[in-house]
């Protein structure tokens, strides 16, 4: 998903600035699923 050409110009280029507030607003919500979201969460997260 993070390399989807319709969502990201130059998807194979390392570009951490794509997540700056001004540019991130133009990224579709479904274009990125952060690690630790969903059924398989990060093992470092504990729920009590």
C-alpha distance matrix in Angstrom:
0.0 3.8 5.3 5.3 9.1 10.1 8.4 9.5 12.8 13.2 9.6 11.4 13.9 14.3 14.8 15.4 17.1 14.1 14.6 18.2 19.5 20.2 16.9 14.7 16.6 15.1 11.4 10.6 10.9 8.1 5.5 6.3 8.1 10.8 12.7 15.6 14.5 15.7 18.1 17.3 18.2 19.1 22.6 23.9 23.7 26.9 28.0 31.7
3.8 0.0 3.8 5.7 8.7 10.4 8.0 7.6 10.8 10.8 7.2 8.9 10.7 10.7 11.1 11.6 13.6 10.8 11.5 15.2 17.0 17.8 14.4 12.5 15.0 13.7 10.1 10.7 11.3 9.6 6.1 5.9 8.5 10.2 12.2 15.6 15.1 17.1 19.7 18.5 18.7 18.9 22.4 23.2 23.3 26.8 28.1 31.9
5.3 3.8 0.0 3.8 6.1 8.9 7.9 6.9 9.1 8.3 4.6 6.2 9.0 10.2 11.3 13.0 14.8 12.1 13.8 17.3 19.3 19.4 15.8 14.6 17.0 15.0 11.9 12.6 14.0 12.2 8.7 9.6 12.2 13.9 15.6 19.1 18.7 20.4 22.7 21.5 22.0 22.2 25.5 26.5 26.8 30.3 31.7 35.5
5.3 5.7 3.8 0.0 3.8 5.7 5.5 6.1 8.6 9.2 6.3 9.0 11.7 13.4 13.7 15.5 16.5 13.3 15.0 18.3 19.7 19.4 15.8 14.6 16.3 13.7 10.7 10.7 12.7 10.7 7.5 9.9 12.7 15.2 17.5 20.6 19.5 20.8 23.3 22.6 23.4 24.1 27.6 28.7 28.6 31.9 32.9 36.6
9.1 8.7 6.1 3.8 0.0 3.8 5.4 5.2 6.1 7.0 5.7 8.8 11.1 13.6 13.7 16.1 16.5 13.4 15.9 18.7 20.0 19.1 15.4 15.1 16.5 13.4 11.3 11.9 14.7 13.3 10.3 12.9 16.1 18.5 20.9 24.1 23.0 24.4 27.0 26.4 27.0 27.6 31.1 32.0 31.9 35.3 36.4 40.1
10.1 10.4 8.9 5.7 3.8 0.0 3.8 5.9 7.3 9.7 8.9 12.4 14.2 16.4 15.7 17.6 17.5 14.0 16.1 18.6 19.3 18.1 14.6 14.2 14.8 11.4 9.7 9.6 12.8 11.8 9.5 12.9 16.2 18.9 21.7 24.6 23.0 24.2 27.1 27.0 27.6 28.5 32.2 33.0 32.5 35.7 36.5 40.0
8.4 8.0 7.9 5.5 5.4 3.8 0.0 3.8 6.9 9.6 8.1 11.9 13.2 14.5 13.4 14.7 14.5 10.8 12.5 15.2 15.8 15.1 11.6 10.7 11.6 8.6 6.1 6.6 9.7 9.2 6.5 9.6 13.2 15.6 18.7 21.6 20.0 21.6 24.7 24.5 24.8 25.6 29.3 29.9 29.3 32.5 33.3 36.8
9.5 7.6 6.9 6.1 5.2 5.9 3.8 0.0 3.8 6.2 5.2 9.0 9.7 11.1 10.0 11.8 11.8 8.4 11.0 13.5 14.9 14.1 10.3 10.2 12.0 9.3 7.3 9.3 12.1 12.0 8.6 10.6 14.3 16.0 18.9 22.1 21.2 23.2 26.3 25.6 25.5 25.8 29.4 29.7 29.5 33.0 34.1 37.7
12.8 10.8 9.1 8.6 6.1 7.3 6.9 3.8 0.0 3.8 5.5 8.8 8.8 11.1 10.0 12.7 12.2 9.5 12.9 14.8 16.5 14.9 11.2 12.3 14.1 11.1 10.2 12.5 15.6 15.7 12.4 14.3 18.0 19.5 22.2 25.5 24.8 26.9 30.0 29.1 29.0 29.0 32.6 32.8 32.8 36.3 37.6 41.2
13.2 10.8 8.3 9.2 7.0 9.7 9.6 6.2 3.8 0.0 3.8 5.7 5.7 8.8 8.9 12.3 12.6 10.6 14.1 16.2 18.6 17.4 13.8 14.7 17.1 14.4 13.1 15.4 18.1 17.8 14.1 15.5 18.9 20.0 22.2 25.8 25.6 27.7 30.5 29.2 29.1 28.8 32.2 32.4 32.9 36.5 38.1 41.8
9.6 7.2 4.6 6.3 5.7 8.9 8.1 5.2 5.5 3.8 0.0 3.8 5.6 8.0 8.6 11.4 12.6 10.3 13.1 15.9 18.2 17.8 14.0 14.0 16.6 14.2 12.0 13.8 16.0 15.1 11.3 12.4 15.5 16.8 18.8 22.4 22.2 24.2 26.8 25.5 25.6 25.4 28.7 29.2 29.7 33.3 34.9 38.6
11.4 8.9 6.2 9.0 8.8 12.4 11.9 9.0 8.8 5.7 3.8 0.0 3.8 6.6 8.8 11.9 13.8 12.3 15.1 17.9 20.7 20.5 16.8 16.9 19.8 17.8 15.4 17.3 19.1 18.0 14.2 14.6 17.2 18.0 19.3 23.0 23.4 25.5 27.7 25.9 26.1 25.4 28.5 29.0 30.0 33.6 35.6 39.3
13.9 10.7 9.0 11.7 11.1 14.2 13.2 9.7 8.8 5.7 5.6 3.8 0.0 3.8 5.9 9.4 11.1 10.5 13.5 15.8 18.9 18.6 15.3 15.9 19.0 17.3 15.6 18.1 19.9 19.5 15.7 15.7 18.5 18.6 20.1 23.8 24.4 27.0 29.4 27.5 27.2 26.2 29.2 29.3 30.3 34.0 36.1 39.7
14.3 10.7 10.2 13.4 13.6 16.4 14.5 11.1 11.1 8.8 8.0 6.6 3.8 0.0 3.8 6.4 9.0 9.3 11.5 13.8 17.2 17.6 14.6 14.8 18.4 17.4 15.6 18.3 19.5 19.4 15.7 14.8 17.2 16.7 17.9 21.6 22.6 25.4 27.9 25.8 25.0 23.7 26.6 26.3 27.5 31.2 33.5 37.0
14.8 11.1 11.3 13.7 13.7 15.7 13.4 10.0 10.0 8.9 8.6 8.8 5.9 3.8 0.0 3.8 5.4 5.8 8.4 10.2 13.7 13.9 11.1 11.7 15.2 14.6 13.2 16.4 17.7 18.3 14.8 14.1 16.8 16.2 18.0 21.6 22.3 25.3 28.1 26.3 25.3 24.1 27.2 26.6 27.3 31.1 33.1 36.5
15.4 11.6 13.0 15.5 16.1 17.6 14.7 11.8 12.7 12.3 11.4 11.9 9.4 6.4 3.8 0.0 3.8 5.3 6.1 7.9 11.5 12.7 10.5 10.4 14.2 14.5 13.1 16.2 16.8 17.8 14.6 13.1 15.4 14.1 16.0 19.2 20.1 23.5 26.4 24.6 23.0 21.6 24.8 23.8 24.4 28.1 30.1 33.4
17.1 13.6 14.8 16.5 16.5 17.5 14.5 11.8 12.2 12.6 12.6 13.8 11.1 9.0 5.4 3.8 0.0 3.8 5.1 5.2 8.9 9.4 7.6 8.6 12.0 12.4 12.0 15.6 16.6 18.3 15.4 14.4 17.1 16.2 18.5 21.6 22.0 25.3 28.5 27.1 25.5 24.3 27.6 26.4 26.6 30.2 32.0 35.1
14.1 10.8 12.1 13.3 13.4 14.0 10.8 8.4 9.5 10.6 10.3 12.3 10.5 9.3 5.8 5.3 3.8 0.0 3.8 5.7 8.4 8.5 5.5 5.9 9.4 9.2 8.4 12.0 13.3 14.8 11.9 11.5 14.6 14.4 17.2 20.3 20.2 23.3 26.6 25.5 24.2 23.6 27.1 26.3 26.3 29.8 31.3 34.6
14.6 11.5 13.8 15.0 15.9 16.1 12.5 11.0 12.9 14.1 13.1 15.1 13.5 11.5 8.4 6.1 5.1 3.8 0.0 3.8 6.2 8.0 6.2 4.7 8.4 9.7 8.6 11.8 12.0 14.0 11.7 10.4 13.0 12.2 15.1 17.8 17.7 21.0 24.4 23.4 21.7 21.1 24.6 23.6 23.2 26.7 28.0 31.2
18.2 15.2 17.3 18.3 18.7 18.6 15.2 13.5 14.8 16.2 15.9 17.9 15.8 13.8 10.2 7.9 5.2 5.7 3.8 0.0 3.8 5.6 5.5 5.7 8.5 10.4 10.7 14.0 14.5 17.0 15.0 14.0 16.4 15.4 18.3 20.7 20.6 24.0 27.4 26.5 24.6 23.8 27.2 25.8 25.3 28.7 29.9 32.8
19.5 17.0 19.3 19.7 20.0 19.3 15.8 14.9 16.5 18.6 18.2 20.7 18.9 17.2 13.7 11.5 8.9 8.4 6.2 3.8 0.0 3.8 5.6 5.2 6.3 9.3 10.3 13.3 13.4 16.6 15.4 14.7 17.0 16.3 19.5 21.4 20.8 23.9 27.6 27.2 25.2 24.8 28.3 26.8 25.9 28.9 29.7 32.5
20.2 17.8 19.4 19.4 19.1 18.1 15.1 14.1 14.9 17.4 17.8 20.5 18.6 17.6 13.9 12.7 9.4 8.5 8.0 5.6 3.8 0.0 3.8 5.8 5.9 7.8 10.0 13.2 14.4 17.5 16.1 16.2 19.1 18.9 22.3 24.5 23.6 26.6 30.3 30.0 28.3 28.0 31.6 30.3 29.4 32.5 33.2 36.1
16.9 14.4 15.8 15.8 15.4 14.6 11.6 10.3 11.2 13.8 14.0 16.8 15.3 14.6 11.1 10.5 7.6 5.5 6.2 5.5 5.6 3.8 0.0 3.8 5.4 5.7 7.2 10.9 12.6 15.2 13.2 13.7 16.9 17.1 20.5 23.0 22.2 25.1 28.7 28.2 26.9 26.7 30.3 29.4 28.7 32.1 32.9 36.0
14.7 12.5 14.6 14.6 15.1 14.2 10.7 10.2 12.3 14.7 14.0 16.9 15.9 14.8 11.7 10.4 8.6 5.9 4.7 5.7 5.2 5.8 3.8 0.0 3.8 5.3 5.2 8.5 9.3 12.1 10.5 10.5 13.4 13.7 17.2 19.6 18.5 21.4 25.0 24.7 23.3 23.4 27.1 26.3 25.4 28.7 29.4 32.5
16.6 15.0 17.0 16.3 16.5 14.8 11.6 12.0 14.1 17.1 16.6 19.8 19.0 18.4 15.2 14.2 12.0 9.4 8.4 8.5 6.3 5.9 5.4 3.8 0.0 3.8 5.6 7.9 8.9 12.3 11.6 12.3 15.2 15.9 19.6 21.5 19.9 22.4 26.2 26.4 25.1 25.6 29.4 28.7 27.3 30.3 30.6 33.5
15.1 13.7 15.0 13.7 13.4 11.4 8.6 9.3 11.1 14.4 14.2 17.8 17.3 17.4 14.6 14.5 12.4 9.2 9.7 10.4 9.3 7.8 5.7 5.3 3.8 0.0 3.8 6.4 9.0 11.6 10.5 12.2 15.6 17.0 20.6 22.9 21.2 23.5 27.1 27.3 26.5 27.1 30.9 30.6 29.4 32.5 32.9 36.0
11.4 10.1 11.9 10.7 11.3 9.7 6.1 7.3 10.2 13.1 12.0 15.4 15.6 15.6 13.2 13.1 12.0 8.4 8.6 10.7 10.3 10.0 7.2 5.2 5.6 3.8 0.0 3.8 6.3 8.4 6.7 8.5 12.0 13.7 17.3 19.7 18.1 20.2 23.8 23.8 23.2 23.9 27.7 27.7 26.7 29.8 30.4 33.7
10.6 10.7 12.6 10.7 11.9 9.6 6.6 9.3 12.5 15.4 13.8 17.3 18.1 18.3 16.4 16.2 15.6 12.0 11.8 14.0 13.3 13.2 10.9 8.5 7.9 6.4 3.8 0.0 3.8 5.5 5.4 8.0 11.0 13.5 17.1 19.1 16.8 18.4 21.9 22.4 22.3 23.5 27.4 27.7 26.4 29.3 29.4 32.7
10.9 11.3 14.0 12.7 14.7 12.8 9.7 12.1 15.6 18.1 16.0 19.1 19.9 19.5 17.7 16.8 16.6 13.3 12.0 14.5 13.4 14.4 12.6 9.3 8.9 9.0 6.3 3.8 0.0 3.8 5.6 6.7 8.6 11.1 14.7 16.2 13.6 15.1 18.7 19.5 19.2 20.7 24.5 24.8 23.2 25.9 25.8 29.1
8.1 9.6 12.2 10.7 13.3 11.8 9.2 12.0 15.7 17.8 15.1 18.0 19.5 19.4 18.3 17.8 18.3 14.8 14.0 17.0 16.6 17.5 15.2 12.1 12.3 11.6 8.4 5.5 3.8 0.0 3.8 5.6 7.1 10.5 13.6 15.2 12.6 13.5 16.8 17.5 17.9 19.7 23.4 24.3 22.9 25.6 25.6 29.0
5.5 6.1 8.7 7.5 10.3 9.5 6.5 8.6 12.4 14.1 11.3 14.2 15.7 15.7 14.8 14.6 15.4 11.9 11.7 15.0 15.4 16.1 13.2 10.5 11.6 10.5 6.7 5.4 5.6 3.8 0.0 3.8 7.0 9.9 13.1 15.5 13.7 15.2 18.4 18.4 18.6 19.7 23.5 24.2 23.3 26.4 27.0 30.5
6.3 5.9 9.6 9.9 12.9 12.9 9.6 10.6 14.3 15.5 12.4 14.6 15.7 14.8 14.1 13.1 14.4 11.5 10.4 14.0 14.7 16.2 13.7 10.5 12.3 12.2 8.5 8.0 6.7 5.6 3.8 0.0 3.8 6.2 9.4 12.0 10.6 12.7 16.0 15.5 15.3 16.1 19.9 20.5 19.7 22.9 23.8 27.4
8.1 8.5 12.2 12.7 16.1 16.2 13.2 14.3 18.0 18.9 15.5 17.2 18.5 17.2 16.8 15.4 17.1 14.6 13.0 16.4 17.0 19.1 16.9 13.4 15.2 15.6 12.0 11.0 8.6 7.1 7.0 3.8 0.0 3.8 6.6 8.6 6.9 9.0 12.3 11.8 11.6 12.9 16.6 17.5 16.5 19.6 20.3 24.0
10.8 10.2 13.9 15.2 18.5 18.9 15.6 16.0 19.5 20.0 16.8 18.0 18.6 16.7 16.2 14.1 16.2 14.4 12.2 15.4 16.3 18.9 17.1 13.7 15.9 17.0 13.7 13.5 11.1 10.5 9.9 6.2 3.8 0.0 3.8 6.2 6.1 9.3 12.4 11.2 9.9 10.3 14.1 14.4 13.7 17.0 18.2 21.9
12.7 12.2 15.6 17.5 20.9 21.7 18.7 18.9 22.2 22.2 18.8 19.3 20.1 17.9 18.0 16.0 18.5 17.2 15.1 18.3 19.5 22.3 20.5 17.2 19.6 20.6 17.3 17.1 14.7 13.6 13.1 9.4 6.6 3.8 0.0 3.8 5.7 8.7 10.8 8.7 7.2 6.9 10.6 11.3 11.2 14.6 16.3 20.1
15.6 15.6 19.1 20.6 24.1 24.6 21.6 22.1 25.5 25.8 22.4 23.0 23.8 21.6 21.6 19.2 21.6 20.3 17.8 20.7 21.4 24.5 23.0 19.6 21.5 22.9 19.7 19.1 16.2 15.2 15.5 12.0 8.6 6.2 3.8 0.0 3.8 6.6 8.3 6.4 3.9 4.5 8.3 9.2 8.2 11.3 12.7 16.5
14.5 15.1 18.7 19.5 23.0 23.0 20.0 21.2 24.8 25.6 22.2 23.4 24.4 22.6 22.3 20.1 22.0 20.2 17.7 20.6 20.8 23.6 22.2 18.5 19.9 21.2 18.1 16.8 13.6 12.6 13.7 10.6 6.9 6.1 5.7 3.8 0.0 3.8 6.9 6.9 5.7 8.0 11.4 12.5 10.7 13.2 13.6 17.2
15.7 17.1 20.4 20.8 24.4 24.2 21.6 23.2 26.9 27.7 24.2 25.5 27.0 25.4 25.3 23.5 25.3 23.3 21.0 24.0 23.9 26.6 25.1 21.4 22.4 23.5 20.2 18.4 15.1 13.5 15.2 12.7 9.0 9.3 8.7 6.6 3.8 0.0 3.8 5.6 6.2 9.6 12.4 14.3 12.2 13.9 13.7 17.2
18.1 19.7 22.7 23.3 27.0 27.1 24.7 26.3 30.0 30.5 26.8 27.7 29.4 27.9 28.1 26.4 28.5 26.6 24.4 27.4 27.6 30.3 28.7 25.0 26.2 27.1 23.8 21.9 18.7 16.8 18.4 16.0 12.3 12.4 10.8 8.3 6.9 3.8 0.0 3.8 5.9 9.6 11.4 14.0 12.2 13.2 13.0 16.3
17.3 18.5 21.5 22.6 26.4 27.0 24.5 25.6 29.1 29.2 25.5 25.9 27.5 25.8 26.3 24.6 27.1 25.5 23.4 26.5 27.2 30.0 28.2 24.7 26.4 27.3 23.8 22.4 19.5 17.5 18.4 15.5 11.8 11.2 8.7 6.4 6.9 5.6 3.8 0.0 3.8 6.7 8.5 11.5 10.6 12.3 13.1 16.6
18.2 18.7 22.0 23.4 27.0 27.6 24.8 25.5 29.0 29.1 25.6 26.1 27.2 25.0 25.3 23.0 25.5 24.2 21.7 24.6 25.2 28.3 26.9 23.3 25.1 26.5 23.2 22.3 19.2 17.9 18.6 15.3 11.6 9.9 7.2 3.9 5.7 6.2 5.9 3.8 0.0 3.8 6.2 8.4 7.1 9.3 10.5 14.3
19.1 18.9 22.2 24.1 27.6 28.5 25.6 25.8 29.0 28.8 25.4 25.4 26.2 23.7 24.1 21.6 24.3 23.6 21.1 23.8 24.8 28.0 26.7 23.4 25.6 27.1 23.9 23.5 20.7 19.7 19.7 16.1 12.9 10.3 6.9 4.5 8.0 9.6 9.6 6.7 3.8 0.0 3.8 5.3 5.6 8.7 11.1 14.7
22.6 22.4 25.5 27.6 31.1 32.2 29.3 29.4 32.6 32.2 28.7 28.5 29.2 26.6 27.2 24.8 27.6 27.1 24.6 27.2 28.3 31.6 30.3 27.1 29.4 30.9 27.7 27.4 24.5 23.4 23.5 19.9 16.6 14.1 10.6 8.3 11.4 12.4 11.4 8.5 6.2 3.8 0.0 3.8 5.4 7.2 10.3 13.4
23.9 23.2 26.5 28.7 32.0 33.0 29.9 29.7 32.8 32.4 29.2 29.0 29.3 26.3 26.6 23.8 26.4 26.3 23.6 25.8 26.8 30.3 29.4 26.3 28.7 30.6 27.7 27.7 24.8 24.3 24.2 20.5 17.5 14.4 11.3 9.2 12.5 14.3 14.0 11.5 8.4 5.3 3.8 0.0 3.8 6.3 9.9 12.8
23.7 23.3 26.8 28.6 31.9 32.5 29.3 29.5 32.8 32.9 29.7 30.0 30.3 27.5 27.3 24.4 26.6 26.3 23.2 25.3 25.9 29.4 28.7 25.4 27.3 29.4 26.7 26.4 23.2 22.9 23.3 19.7 16.5 13.7 11.2 8.2 10.7 12.2 12.2 10.6 7.1 5.6 5.4 3.8 0.0 3.8 6.7 9.9
26.9 26.8 30.3 31.9 35.3 35.7 32.5 33.0 36.3 36.5 33.3 33.6 34.0 31.2 31.1 28.1 30.2 29.8 26.7 28.7 28.9 32.5 32.1 28.7 30.3 32.5 29.8 29.3 25.9 25.6 26.4 22.9 19.6 17.0 14.6 11.3 13.2 13.9 13.2 12.3 9.3 8.7 7.2 6.3 3.8 0.0 3.8 6.5
28.0 28.1 31.7 32.9 36.4 36.5 33.3 34.1 37.6 38.1 34.9 35.6 36.1 33.5 33.1 30.1 32.0 31.3 28.0 29.9 29.7 33.2 32.9 29.4 30.6 32.9 30.4 29.4 25.8 25.6 27.0 23.8 20.3 18.2 16.3 12.7 13.6 13.7 13.0 13.1 10.5 11.1 10.3 9.9 6.7 3.8 0.0 3.8
31.7 31.9 35.5 36.6 40.1 40.0 36.8 37.7 41.2 41.8 38.6 39.3 39.7 37.0 36.5 33.4 35.1 34.6 31.2 32.8 32.5 36.1 36.0 32.5 33.5 36.0 33.7 32.7 29.1 29.0 30.5 27.4 24.0 21.9 20.1 16.5 17.2 17.2 16.3 16.6 14.3 14.7 13.4 12.8 9.9 6.5 3.8 0.0
